[in-house]
Amino acid sequence: MYFLLKFISFFIKKKFIFKIRKVHFPFTIISIELDIYYNKNWLELLGFGLINNNIFINNKIYIKGIAGGVGVDRLFMICYKLKYIKEVYD
């Protein structure tokens, strides 16, 4: 978790309020999402979890793994102080 917070701090360059939520993704077990407080709203920034072992077993792969993703467009939105995410794509 420390690594993820440092990663986000690198882009945001200031202190931020965050919360961690337990969520469900169909391909993972024990999944969480990290939200930050930005522009008077909670913004979902990243999610990750342990990959369900059945996915590996069904494909004859015998390892364990993690899955995760960062909303790059949301990081861009924060770095350039955009109010709405649609401004990233306009």
Secondary structure, 3 states (H helix, E strand, C coil): CHHHHHHHHHHHCCCCCEEEEEECCCCEEEEEEEEEEECCEEEEEEEEEEECHHHHHHCCCCCCCEEEEECHHHHHHHHCCCCCCHHHHC
